Amino acid sequence: MSDDPKERIIEWVKQQKKSKHYFNDLCKAVPEIKMMQAKKIVNELVNEGRLKYWSSGSTTMYMLPSEGDVEKEEKGMN
């Protein structure tokens, strides 16, 4: 396993059965890092295009860019 927190988060997401993850779930990949630092790392991953946001309107989740078509999923929710 990599020592790089970004790589650990991405690998953790890839290993999960779900496609969307809460921020608190992502923190499980790097339990030794404080939440504010983890938030910064997750935001960097989004800015780099390695993760993307998914929002239901009240909840923000994170997913891999290759996971599903978010627009189709959102249309199906309405």
N, CA, C and O atoms as a Maestro MAE file, in Angstrom:
{
 s_m_m2io_version
 :::
 2.0.0
}

f_m_ct {
 s_m_title
 :::
 protein
 m_atom[312] {
  # First column is atom index #
  i_m_mmod_type
  r_m_x_coord
  r_m_y_coord
  r_m_z_coord
  i_m_residue_number
  s_m_chain_name
  s_m_pdb_residue_name
  s_m_pdb_atom_name
  i_m_atomic_number
  :::
  1 25 0.847 -1.192 0.000 1 A "MET " " N  " 7
  2 3 0.000 0.000 0.000 1 A "MET " " CA " 6
  3 2 0.885 1.246 0.000 1 A "MET " " C  " 6
  4 15 1.932 1.287 0.646 1 A "MET " " O  " 8
  5 25 0.453 2.220 -0.713 2 A "SER " " N  " 7
  6 3 1.203 3.462 -0.856 2 A "SER " " CA " 6
  7 2 1.178 4.281 0.438 2 A "SER " " C  " 6
  8 15 0.238 4.194 1.228 2 A "SER " " O  " 8
  9 25 2.219 5.068 0.632 3 A "ASP " " N  " 7
  10 3 2.252 5.999 1.759 3 A "ASP " " CA " 6
  11 2 1.550 7.303 1.415 3 A "ASP " " C  " 6
  12 15 1.224 8.087 2.306 3 A "ASP " " O  " 8
  13 25 1.313 7.541 0.126 4 A "ASP " " N  " 7
  14 3 0.672 8.766 -0.336 4 A "ASP " " CA " 6
  15 2 -0.822 8.724 0.004 4 A "ASP " " C  " 6
  16 15 -1.534 7.841 -0.474 4 A "ASP " " O  " 8
  17 25 -1.307 9.666 0.822 5 A "PRO " " N  " 7
  18 3 -2.723 9.651 1.211 5 A "PRO " " CA " 6
  19 2 -3.674 9.711 0.014 5 A "PRO " " C  " 6
  20 15 -4.737 9.092 0.043 5 A "PRO " " O  " 8
  21 25 -3.307 10.447 -1.034 6 A "LYS " " N  " 7
  22 3 -4.163 10.527 -2.220 6 A "LYS " " CA " 6
  23 2 -4.330 9.151 -2.848 6 A "LYS " " C  " 6
  24 15 -5.438 8.745 -3.199 6 A "LYS " " O  " 8
  25 25 -3.219 8.441 -2.987 7 A "GLU " " N  " 7
  26 3 -3.266 7.110 -3.600 7 A "GLU " " CA " 6
  27 2 -4.053 6.138 -2.729 7 A "GLU " " C  " 6
  28 15 -4.780 5.288 -3.243 7 A "GLU " " O  " 8
  29 25 -3.910 6.261 -1.426 8 A "ARG " " N  " 7
  30 3 -4.637 5.376 -0.505 8 A "ARG " " CA " 6
  31 2 -6.141 5.613 -0.604 8 A "ARG " " C  " 6
  32 15 -6.922 4.662 -0.577 8 A "ARG " " O  " 8
  33 25 -6.548 6.870 -0.717 9 A "ILE " " N  " 7
  34 3 -7.979 7.179 -0.849 9 A "ILE " " CA " 6
  35 2 -8.516 6.615 -2.161 9 A "ILE " " C  " 6
  36 15 -9.576 5.989 -2.180 9 A "ILE " " O  " 8
  37 25 -7.790 6.834 -3.257 10 A "ILE " " N  " 7
  38 3 -8.242 6.332 -4.556 10 A "ILE " " CA " 6
  39 2 -8.325 4.806 -4.536 10 A "ILE " " C  " 6
  40 15 -9.305 4.241 -5.022 10 A "ILE " " O  " 8
  41 25 -7.332 4.142 -3.993 11 A "GLU " " N  " 7
  42 3 -7.353 2.677 -3.927 11 A "GLU " " CA " 6
  43 2 -8.510 2.192 -3.067 11 A "GLU " " C  " 6
  44 15 -9.166 1.208 -3.409 11 A "GLU " " O  " 8
  45 25 -8.766 2.872 -1.957 12 A "TRP " " N  " 7
  46 3 -9.871 2.489 -1.083 12 A "TRP " " CA " 6
  47 2 -11.200 2.592 -1.837 12 A "TRP " " C  " 6
  48 15 -12.031 1.688 -1.758 12 A "TRP " " O  " 8
  49 25 -11.396 3.692 -2.566 13 A "VAL " " N  " 7
  50 3 -12.636 3.882 -3.337 13 A "VAL " " CA " 6
  51 2 -12.786 2.777 -4.375 13 A "VAL " " C  " 6
  52 15 -13.879 2.240 -4.554 13 A "VAL " " O  " 8
  53 25 -11.703 2.435 -5.055 14 A "LYS " " N  " 7
  54 3 -11.751 1.398 -6.094 14 A "LYS " " CA " 6
  55 2 -12.127 0.034 -5.523 14 A "LYS " " C  " 6
  56 15 -12.722 -0.785 -6.222 14 A "LYS " " O  " 8
  57 25 -11.789 -0.215 -4.269 15 A "GLN " " N  " 7
  58 3 -12.056 -1.516 -3.657 15 A "GLN " " CA " 6
  59 2 -13.482 -1.651 -3.128 15 A "GLN " " C  " 6
  60 15 -13.913 -2.761 -2.816 15 A "GLN " " O  " 8
  61 25 -14.211 -0.567 -3.023 16 A "GLN " " N  " 7
  62 3 -15.548 -0.599 -2.449 16 A "GLN " " CA " 6
  63 2 -16.581 -1.060 -3.467 16 A "GLN " " C  " 6
  64 15 -16.398 -0.890 -4.672 16 A "GLN " " O  " 8
  65 25 -17.662 -1.642 -2.976 17 A "LYS " " N  " 7
  66 3 -18.745 -2.101 -3.842 17 A "LYS " " CA " 6
  67 2 -19.641 -0.949 -4.274 17 A "LYS " " C  " 6
  68 15 -20.220 -0.978 -5.360 17 A "LYS " " O  " 8
  69 25 -19.755 0.064 -3.422 18 A "LYS " " N  " 7
  70 3 -20.579 1.232 -3.752 18 A "LYS " " CA " 6
  71 2 -19.818 2.143 -4.695 18 A "LYS " " C  " 6
  72 15 -18.588 2.138 -4.723 18 A "LYS " " O  " 8
  73 25 -20.563 2.930 -5.471 19 A "SER " " N  " 7
  74 3 -19.895 3.876 -6.362 19 A "SER " " CA " 6
  75 2 -19.782 5.261 -5.736 19 A "SER " " C  " 6
  76 15 -18.883 6.025 -6.086 19 A "SER " " O  " 8
  77 25 -20.682 5.592 -4.813 20 A "LYS " " N  " 7
  78 3 -20.678 6.920 -4.180 20 A "LYS " " CA " 6
  79 2 -20.313 6.776 -2.702 20 A "LYS " " C  " 6
  80 15 -20.721 5.828 -2.032 20 A "LYS " " O  " 8
  81 25 -19.531 7.747 -2.213 21 A "HIS " " N  " 7
  82 3 -19.031 7.650 -0.845 21 A "HIS " " CA " 6
  83 2 -19.151 8.985 -0.125 21 A "HIS " " C  " 6
  84 15 -18.893 10.043 -0.698 21 A "HIS " " O  " 8
  85 25 -19.543 8.915 1.130 22 A "TYR " " N  " 7
  86 3 -19.557 10.096 1.980 22 A "TYR " " CA " 6
  87 2 -18.122 10.463 2.330 22 A "TYR " " C  " 6
  88 15 -17.233 9.612 2.307 22 A "TYR " " O  " 8
  89 25 -17.899 11.735 2.655 23 A "PHE " " N  " 7
  90 3 -16.569 12.183 3.053 23 A "PHE " " CA " 6
  91 2 -16.051 11.358 4.231 23 A "PHE " " C  " 6
  92 15 -14.887 10.956 4.244 23 A "PHE " " O  " 8
  93 25 -16.907 11.106 5.215 24 A "ASN " " N  " 7
  94 3 -16.481 10.338 6.389 24 A "ASN " " CA " 6
  95 2 -16.014 8.938 6.006 24 A "ASN " " C  " 6
  96 15 -15.124 8.379 6.648 24 A "ASN " " O  " 8
  97 25 -16.617 8.371 4.954 25 A "ASP " " N  " 7
  98 3 -16.161 7.065 4.484 25 A "ASP " " CA " 6
  99 2 -14.751 7.159 3.909 25 A "ASP " " C  " 6
  100 15 -13.916 6.286 4.146 25 A "ASP " " O  " 8
  101 25 -14.492 8.228 3.147 26 A "LEU " " N  " 7
  102 3 -13.157 8.400 2.561 26 A "LEU " " CA " 6
  103 2 -12.090 8.529 3.646 26 A "LEU " " C  " 6
  104 15 -10.949 8.108 3.456 26 A "LEU " " O  " 8
  105 25 -12.464 9.104 4.769 27 A "CYS " " N  " 7
  106 3 -11.508 9.274 5.874 27 A "CYS " " CA " 6
  107 2 -11.032 7.929 6.423 27 A "CYS " " C  " 6
  108 15 -9.962 7.852 7.027 27 A "CYS " " O  " 8
  109 25 -11.816 6.872 6.218 28 A "LYS " " N  " 7
  110 3 -11.410 5.542 6.691 28 A "LYS " " CA " 6
  111 2 -10.145 5.059 5.990 28 A "LYS " " C  " 6
  112 15 -9.422 4.219 6.527 28 A "LYS " " O  " 8
  113 25 -9.875 5.578 4.805 29 A "ALA " " N  " 7
  114 3 -8.677 5.178 4.059 29 A "ALA " " CA " 6
  115 2 -7.411 5.764 4.672 29 A "ALA " " C  " 6
  116 15 -6.318 5.230 4.480 29 A "ALA " " O  " 8
  117 25 -7.558 6.854 5.406 30 A "VAL " " N  " 7
  118 3 -6.408 7.539 6.016 30 A "VAL " " CA " 6
  119 2 -6.742 7.924 7.462 30 A "VAL " " C  " 6
  120 15 -6.805 9.109 7.788 30 A "VAL " " O  " 8
  121 25 -6.957 6.927 8.325 31 A "PRO " " N  " 7
  122 3 -7.422 7.217 9.693 31 A "PRO " " CA " 6
  123 2 -6.454 8.034 10.536 31 A "PRO " " C  " 6
  124 15 -6.863 8.659 11.514 31 A "PRO " " O  " 8
  125 25 -5.167 8.038 10.169 32 A "GLU " " N  " 7
  126 3 -4.183 8.778 10.971 32 A "GLU " " CA " 6
  127 2 -4.160 10.269 10.644 32 A "GLU " " C  " 6
  128 15 -3.484 11.042 11.323 32 A "GLU " " O  " 8
  129 25 -4.889 10.674 9.615 33 A "ILE " " N  " 7
  130 3 -4.894 12.078 9.192 33 A "ILE " " CA " 6
  131 2 -6.106 12.791 9.789 33 A "ILE " " C  " 6
  132 15 -7.210 12.248 9.802 33 A "ILE " " O  " 8
  133 25 -5.893 14.002 10.278 34 A "LYS " " N  " 7
  134 3 -6.992 14.788 10.835 34 A "LYS " " CA " 6
  135 2 -7.990 15.155 9.748 34 A "LYS " " C  " 6
  136 15 -7.635 15.250 8.573 34 A "LYS " " O  " 8
  137 25 -9.231 15.359 10.144 35 A "MET " " N  " 7
  138 3 -10.317 15.575 9.192 35 A "MET " " CA " 6
  139 2 -10.085 16.779 8.281 35 A "MET " " C  " 6
  140 15 -10.390 16.703 7.090 35 A "MET " " O  " 8
  141 25 -9.563 17.870 8.796 36 A "MET " " N  " 7
  142 3 -9.334 19.055 7.963 36 A "MET " " CA " 6
  143 2 -8.285 18.775 6.885 36 A "MET " " C  " 6
  144 15 -8.423 19.227 5.749 36 A "MET " " O  " 8
  145 25 -7.247 18.034 7.243 37 A "GLN " " N  " 7
  146 3 -6.225 17.668 6.262 37 A "GLN " " CA " 6
  147 2 -6.810 16.709 5.224 37 A "GLN " " C  " 6
  148 15 -6.505 16.814 4.036 37 A "GLN " " O  " 8
  149 25 -7.652 15.774 5.673 38 A "ALA " " N  " 7
  150 3 -8.295 14.842 4.745 38 A "ALA " " CA " 6
  151 2 -9.202 15.598 3.779 38 A "ALA " " C  " 6
  152 15 -9.263 15.262 2.596 38 A "ALA " " O  " 8
  153 25 -9.897 16.602 4.266 39 A "LYS " " N  " 7
  154 3 -10.768 17.405 3.403 39 A "LYS " " CA " 6
  155 2 -9.940 18.099 2.318 39 A "LYS " " C  " 6
  156 15 -10.347 18.149 1.157 39 A "LYS " " O  " 8
  157 25 -8.795 18.625 2.697 40 A "LYS " " N  " 7
  158 3 -7.905 19.280 1.738 40 A "LYS " " CA " 6
  159 2 -7.448 18.276 0.672 40 A "LYS " " C  " 6
  160 15 -7.436 18.592 -0.518 40 A "LYS " " O  " 8
  161 25 -7.081 17.089 1.096 41 A "ILE " " N  " 7
  162 3 -6.616 16.057 0.168 41 A "ILE " " CA " 6
  163 2 -7.738 15.646 -0.785 41 A "ILE " " C  " 6
  164 15 -7.510 15.519 -1.988 41 A "ILE " " O  " 8
  165 25 -8.939 15.438 -0.261 42 A "VAL " " N  " 7
  166 3 -10.080 15.048 -1.095 42 A "VAL " " CA " 6
  167 2 -10.392 16.164 -2.096 42 A "VAL " " C  " 6
  168 15 -10.658 15.885 -3.265 42 A "VAL " " O  " 8
  169 25 -10.361 17.411 -1.655 43 A "ASN " " N  " 7
  170 3 -10.603 18.535 -2.572 43 A "ASN " " CA " 6
  171 2 -9.536 18.589 -3.664 43 A "ASN " " C  " 6
  172 15 -9.845 18.901 -4.814 43 A "ASN " " O  " 8
  173 25 -8.290 18.289 -3.317 44 A "GLU " " N  " 7
  174 3 -7.225 18.243 -4.325 44 A "GLU " " CA " 6
  175 2 -7.506 17.144 -5.352 44 A "GLU " " C  " 6
  176 15 -7.301 17.339 -6.550 44 A "GLU " " O  " 8
  177 25 -7.976 15.992 -4.876 45 A "LEU " " N  " 7
  178 3 -8.316 14.896 -5.788 45 A "LEU " " CA " 6
  179 2 -9.435 15.299 -6.741 45 A "LEU " " C  " 6
  180 15 -9.418 14.927 -7.915 45 A "LEU " " O  " 8
  181 25 -10.409 16.059 -6.239 46 A "VAL " " N  " 7
  182 3 -11.492 16.553 -7.099 46 A "VAL " " CA " 6
  183 2 -10.932 17.538 -8.114 46 A "VAL " " C  " 6
  184 15 -11.251 17.455 -9.300 46 A "VAL " " O  " 8
  185 25 -10.099 18.469 -7.659 47 A "ASN " " N  " 7
  186 3 -9.503 19.464 -8.562 47 A "ASN " " CA " 6
  187 2 -8.630 18.815 -9.632 47 A "ASN " " C  " 6
  188 15 -8.533 19.323 -10.749 47 A "ASN " " O  " 8
  189 25 -8.000 17.703 -9.294 48 A "GLU " " N  " 7
  190 3 -7.161 16.968 -10.245 48 A "GLU " " CA " 6
  191 2 -7.996 16.103 -11.193 48 A "GLU " " C  " 6
  192 15 -7.472 15.570 -12.171 48 A "GLU " " O  " 8
  193 25 -9.286 15.963 -10.905 49 A "GLY " " N  " 7
  194 3 -10.147 15.131 -11.740 49 A "GLY " " CA " 6
  195 2 -10.091 13.654 -11.404 49 A "GLY " " C  " 6
  196 15 -10.583 12.828 -12.173 49 A "GLY " " O  " 8
  197 25 -9.505 13.309 -10.278 50 A "ARG " " N  " 7
  198 3 -9.393 11.900 -9.884 50 A "ARG " " CA " 6
  199 2 -10.601 11.432 -9.094 50 A "ARG " " C  " 6
  200 15 -10.872 10.234 -9.020 50 A "ARG " " O  " 8
  201 25 -11.328 12.371 -8.504 51 A "LEU " " N  " 7
  202 3 -12.620 12.130 -7.873 51 A "LEU " " CA " 6
  203 2 -13.566 13.190 -8.392 51 A "LEU " " C  " 6
  204 15 -13.131 14.227 -8.892 51 A "LEU " " O  " 8
  205 25 -14.858 12.934 -8.277 52 A "LYS " " N  " 7
  206 3 -15.818 13.979 -8.624 52 A "LYS " " CA " 6
  207 2 -16.930 13.990 -7.586 52 A "LYS " " C  " 6
  208 15 -17.179 13.008 -6.888 52 A "LYS " " O  " 8
  209 25 -17.591 15.146 -7.515 53 A "TYR " " N  " 7
  210 3 -18.708 15.316 -6.593 53 A "TYR " " CA " 6
  211 2 -19.973 14.706 -7.188 53 A "TYR " " C  " 6
  212 15 -20.160 14.665 -8.404 53 A "TYR " " O  " 8
  213 25 -20.818 14.244 -6.304 54 A "TRP " " N  " 7
  214 3 -22.175 13.866 -6.663 54 A "TRP " " CA " 6
  215 2 -23.045 14.451 -5.558 54 A "TRP " " C  " 6
  216 15 -22.743 14.275 -4.378 54 A "TRP " " O  " 8
  217 25 -24.096 15.129 -5.913 55 A "SER " " N  " 7
  218 3 -24.950 15.755 -4.906 55 A "SER " " CA " 6
  219 2 -26.398 15.403 -5.145 55 A "SER " " C  " 6
  220 15 -26.876 15.410 -6.279 55 A "SER " " O  " 8
  221 25 -27.091 15.096 -4.065 56 A "SER " " N  " 7
  222 3 -28.525 14.836 -4.136 56 A "SER " " CA " 6
  223 2 -29.302 16.119 -3.865 56 A "SER " " C  " 6
  224 15 -30.532 16.128 -3.908 56 A "SER " " O  " 8
  225 25 -28.591 17.187 -3.590 57 A "GLY " " N  " 7
  226 3 -29.210 18.453 -3.220 57 A "GLY " " CA " 6
  227 2 -29.007 18.741 -1.746 57 A "GLY " " C  " 6
  228 15 -28.819 19.891 -1.348 57 A "GLY " " O  " 8
  229 25 -29.046 17.695 -0.938 58 A "SER " " N  " 7
  230 3 -28.829 17.887 0.492 58 A "SER " " CA " 6
  231 2 -27.556 17.195 0.965 58 A "SER " " C  " 6
  232 15 -27.047 17.497 2.044 58 A "SER " " O  " 8
  233 25 -27.050 16.284 0.175 59 A "THR " " N  " 7
  234 3 -25.873 15.507 0.551 59 A "THR " " CA " 6
  235 2 -24.863 15.528 -0.577 59 A "THR " " C  " 6
  236 15 -25.218 15.357 -1.743 59 A "THR " " O  " 8
  237 25 -23.611 15.737 -0.232 60 A "THR " " N  " 7
  238 3 -22.538 15.658 -1.223 60 A "THR " " CA " 6
  239 2 -21.772 14.368 -0.983 60 A "THR " " C  " 6
  240 15 -21.380 14.045 0.138 60 A "THR " " O  " 8
  241 25 -21.573 13.647 -2.073 61 A "MET " " N  " 7
  242 3 -20.799 12.416 -2.012 61 A "MET " " CA " 6
  243 2 -19.695 12.509 -3.056 61 A "MET " " C  " 6
  244 15 -19.660 13.437 -3.864 61 A "MET " " O  " 8
  245 25 -18.813 11.549 -3.026 62 A "TYR " " N  " 7
  246 3 -17.669 11.528 -3.931 62 A "TYR " " CA " 6
  247 2 -17.645 10.209 -4.673 62 A "TYR " " C  " 6
  248 15 -18.040 9.171 -4.143 62 A "TYR " " O  " 8
  249 25 -17.169 10.266 -5.928 63 A "MET " " N  " 7
  250 3 -17.074 9.049 -6.719 63 A "MET " " CA " 6
  251 2 -15.941 9.179 -7.724 63 A "MET " " C  " 6
  252 15 -15.438 10.274 -7.973 63 A "MET " " O  " 8
  253 25 -15.547 8.054 -8.297 64 A "LEU " " N  " 7
  254 3 -14.549 8.074 -9.354 64 A "LEU " " CA " 6
  255 2 -15.190 8.638 -10.614 64 A "LEU " " C  " 6
  256 15 -16.367 8.380 -10.866 64 A "LEU " " O  " 8
  257 25 -14.456 9.393 -11.403 65 A "PRO " " N  " 7
  258 3 -15.024 9.952 -12.634 65 A "PRO " " CA " 6
  259 2 -15.533 8.878 -13.589 65 A "PRO " " C  " 6
  260 15 -16.439 9.140 -14.381 65 A "PRO " " O  " 8
  261 25 -14.974 7.692 -13.528 66 A "SER " " N  " 7
  262 3 -15.372 6.609 -14.430 66 A "SER " " CA " 6
  263 2 -16.647 5.898 -13.980 66 A "SER " " C  " 6
  264 15 -17.168 5.052 -14.708 66 A "SER " " O  " 8
  265 25 -17.149 6.225 -12.807 67 A "GLU " " N  " 7
  266 3 -18.323 5.538 -12.259 67 A "GLU " " CA " 6
  267 2 -19.612 6.162 -12.749 67 A "GLU " " C  " 6
  268 15 -19.995 7.234 -12.281 67 A "GLU " " O  " 8
  269 25 -20.279 5.522 -13.668 68 A "GLY " " N  " 7
  270 3 -21.624 5.909 -14.066 68 A "GLY " " CA " 6
  271 2 -21.755 7.295 -14.667 68 A "GLY " " C  " 6
  272 15 -20.823 8.100 -14.655 68 A "GLY " " O  " 8
  273 25 -22.921 7.538 -15.183 69 A "ASP " " N  " 7
  274 3 -23.268 8.829 -15.765 69 A "ASP " " CA " 6
  275 2 -24.126 9.572 -14.752 69 A "ASP " " C  " 6
  276 15 -25.301 9.254 -14.571 69 A "ASP " " O  " 8
  277 25 -23.537 10.556 -14.096 70 A "VAL " " N  " 7
  278 3 -24.213 11.278 -13.020 70 A "VAL " " CA " 6
  279 2 -25.470 11.975 -13.524 70 A "VAL " " C  " 6
  280 15 -26.487 11.987 -12.832 70 A "VAL " " O  " 8
  281 25 -25.414 12.556 -14.718 71 A "GLU " " N  " 7
  282 3 -26.593 13.261 -15.234 71 A "GLU " " CA " 6
  283 2 -27.772 12.315 -15.403 71 A "GLU " " C  " 6
  284 15 -28.898 12.677 -15.064 71 A "GLU " " O  " 8
  285 25 -27.543 11.119 -15.914 72 A "LYS " " N  " 7
  286 3 -28.626 10.146 -16.060 72 A "LYS " " CA " 6
  287 2 -29.173 9.740 -14.699 72 A "LYS " " C  " 6
  288 15 -30.384 9.608 -14.527 72 A "LYS " " O  " 8
  289 25 -28.286 9.542 -13.736 73 A "GLU " " N  " 7
  290 3 -28.729 9.173 -12.392 73 A "GLU " " CA " 6
  291 2 -29.565 10.273 -11.774 73 A "GLU " " C  " 6
  292 15 -30.581 9.994 -11.138 73 A "GLU " " O  " 8
  293 25 -29.153 11.521 -11.950 74 A "GLU " " N  " 7
  294 3 -29.888 12.640 -11.369 74 A "GLU " " CA " 6
  295 2 -31.257 12.783 -12.014 74 A "GLU " " C  " 6
  296 15 -32.235 13.064 -11.321 74 A "GLU " " O  " 8
  297 25 -31.349 12.596 -13.329 75 A "LYS " " N  " 7
  298 3 -32.643 12.661 -14.009 75 A "LYS " " CA " 6
  299 2 -33.577 11.581 -13.487 75 A "LYS " " C  " 6
  300 15 -34.778 11.806 -13.344 75 A "LYS " " O  " 8
  301 25 -33.026 10.419 -13.206 76 A "GLY " " N  " 7
  302 3 -33.829 9.308 -12.694 76 A "GLY " " CA " 6
  303 2 -34.347 9.552 -11.288 76 A "GLY " " C  " 6
  304 15 -35.321 8.929 -10.867 76 A "GLY " " O  " 8
  305 25 -33.708 10.448 -10.563 77 A "MET " " N  " 7
  306 3 -34.137 10.749 -9.196 77 A "MET " " CA " 6
  307 2 -35.310 11.703 -9.173 77 A "MET " " C  " 6
  308 15 -36.053 11.732 -8.192 77 A "MET " " O  " 8
  309 25 -35.500 12.482 -10.218 78 A "ASN " " N  " 7
  310 3 -36.558 13.496 -10.223 78 A "ASN " " CA " 6
  311 2 -37.894 12.895 -10.597 78 A "ASN " " C  " 6
  312 15 -38.898 13.606 -10.651 78 A "ASN " " O  " 8
  :::
 }
 m_bond[311] {
  # First column is bond index #
  i_m_from
  i_m_to
  i_m_order
  :::
  1 1 2 1
  2 2 3 1
  3 3 4 2
  4 3 5 1
  5 5 6 1
  6 6 7 1
  7 7 8 2
  8 7 9 1
  9 9 10 1
  10 10 11 1
  11 11 12 2
  12 11 13 1
  13 13 14 1
  14 14 15 1
  15 15 16 2
  16 15 17 1
  17 17 18 1
  18 18 19 1
  19 19 20 2
  20 19 21 1
  21 21 22 1
  22 22 23 1
  23 23 24 2
  24 23 25 1
  25 25 26 1
  26 26 27 1
  27 27 28 2
  28 27 29 1
  29 29 30 1
  30 30 31 1
  31 31 32 2
  32 31 33 1
  33 33 34 1
  34 34 35 1
  35 35 36 2
  36 35 37 1
  37 37 38 1
  38 38 39 1
  39 39 40 2
  40 39 41 1
  41 41 42 1
  42 42 43 1
  43 43 44 2
  44 43 45 1
  45 45 46 1
  46 46 47 1
  47 47 48 2
  48 47 49 1
  49 49 50 1
  50 50 51 1
  51 51 52 2
  52 51 53 1
  53 53 54 1
  54 54 55 1
  55 55 56 2
  56 55 57 1
  57 57 58 1
  58 58 59 1
  59 59 60 2
  60 59 61 1
  61 61 62 1
  62 62 63 1
  63 63 64 2
  64 63 65 1
  65 65 66 1
  66 66 67 1
  67 67 68 2
  68 67 69 1
  69 69 70 1
  70 70 71 1
  71 71 72 2
  72 71 73 1
  73 73 74 1
  74 74 75 1
  75 75 76 2
  76 75 77 1
  77 77 78 1
  78 78 79 1
  79 79 80 2
  80 79 81 1
  81 81 82 1
  82 82 83 1
  83 83 84 2
  84 83 85 1
  85 85 86 1
  86 86 87 1
  87 87 88 2
  88 87 89 1
  89 89 90 1
  90 90 91 1
  91 91 92 2
  92 91 93 1
  93 93 94 1
  94 94 95 1
  95 95 96 2
  96 95 97 1
  97 97 98 1
  98 98 99 1
  99 99 100 2
  100 99 101 1
  101 101 102 1
  102 102 103 1
  103 103 104 2
  104 103 105 1
  105 105 106 1
  106 106 107 1
  107 107 108 2
  108 107 109 1
  109 109 110 1
  110 110 111 1
  111 111 112 2
  112 111 113 1
  113 113 114 1
  114 114 115 1
  115 115 116 2
  116 115 117 1
  117 117 118 1
  118 118 119 1
  119 119 120 2
  120 119 121 1
  121 121 122 1
  122 122 123 1
  123 123 124 2
  124 123 125 1
  125 125 126 1
  126 126 127 1
  127 127 128 2
  128 127 129 1
  129 129 130 1
  130 130 131 1
  131 131 132 2
  132 131 133 1
  133 133 134 1
  134 134 135 1
  135 135 136 2
  136 135 137 1
  137 137 138 1
  138 138 139 1
  139 139 140 2
  140 139 141 1
  141 141 142 1
  142 142 143 1
  143 143 144 2
  144 143 145 1
  145 145 146 1
  146 146 147 1
  147 147 148 2
  148 147 149 1
  149 149 150 1
  150 150 151 1
  151 151 152 2
  152 151 153 1
  153 153 154 1
  154 154 155 1
  155 155 156 2
  156 155 157 1
  157 157 158 1
  158 158 159 1
  159 159 160 2
  160 159 161 1
  161 161 162 1
  162 162 163 1
  163 163 164 2
  164 163 165 1
  165 165 166 1
  166 166 167 1
  167 167 168 2
  168 167 169 1
  169 169 170 1
  170 170 171 1
  171 171 172 2
  172 171 173 1
  173 173 174 1
  174 174 175 1
  175 175 176 2
  176 175 177 1
  177 177 178 1
  178 178 179 1
  179 179 180 2
  180 179 181 1
  181 181 182 1
  182 182 183 1
  183 183 184 2
  184 183 185 1
  185 185 186 1
  186 186 187 1
  187 187 188 2
  188 187 189 1
  189 189 190 1
  190 190 191 1
  191 191 192 2
  192 191 193 1
  193 193 194 1
  194 194 195 1
  195 195 196 2
  196 195 197 1
  197 197 198 1
  198 198 199 1
  199 199 200 2
  200 199 201 1
  201 201 202 1
  202 202 203 1
  203 203 204 2
  204 203 205 1
  205 205 206 1
  206 206 207 1
  207 207 208 2
  208 207 209 1
  209 209 210 1
  210 210 211 1
  211 211 212 2
  212 211 213 1
  213 213 214 1
  214 214 215 1
  215 215 216 2
  216 215 217 1
  217 217 218 1
  218 218 219 1
  219 219 220 2
  220 219 221 1
  221 221 222 1
  222 222 223 1
  223 223 224 2
  224 223 225 1
  225 225 226 1
  226 226 227 1
  227 227 228 2
  228 227 229 1
  229 229 230 1
  230 230 231 1
  231 231 232 2
  232 231 233 1
  233 233 234 1
  234 234 235 1
  235 235 236 2
  236 235 237 1
  237 237 238 1
  238 238 239 1
  239 239 240 2
  240 239 241 1
  241 241 242 1
  242 242 243 1
  243 243 244 2
  244 243 245 1
  245 245 246 1
  246 246 247 1
  247 247 248 2
  248 247 249 1
  249 249 250 1
  250 250 251 1
  251 251 252 2
  252 251 253 1
  253 253 254 1
  254 254 255 1
  255 255 256 2
  256 255 257 1
  257 257 258 1
  258 258 259 1
  259 259 260 2
  260 259 261 1
  261 261 262 1
  262 262 263 1
  263 263 264 2
  264 263 265 1
  265 265 266 1
  266 266 267 1
  267 267 268 2
  268 267 269 1
  269 269 270 1
  270 270 271 1
  271 271 272 2
  272 271 273 1
  273 273 274 1
  274 274 275 1
  275 275 276 2
  276 275 277 1
  277 277 278 1
  278 278 279 1
  279 279 280 2
  280 279 281 1
  281 281 282 1
  282 282 283 1
  283 283 284 2
  284 283 285 1
  285 285 286 1
  286 286 287 1
  287 287 288 2
  288 287 289 1
  289 289 290 1
  290 290 291 1
  291 291 292 2
  292 291 293 1
  293 293 294 1
  294 294 295 1
  295 295 296 2
  296 295 297 1
  297 297 298 1
  298 298 299 1
  299 299 300 2
  300 299 301 1
  301 301 302 1
  302 302 303 1
  303 303 304 2
  304 303 305 1
  305 305 306 1
  306 306 307 1
  307 307 308 2
  308 307 309 1
  309 309 310 1
  310 310 311 1
  311 311 312 2
  :::
 }
}
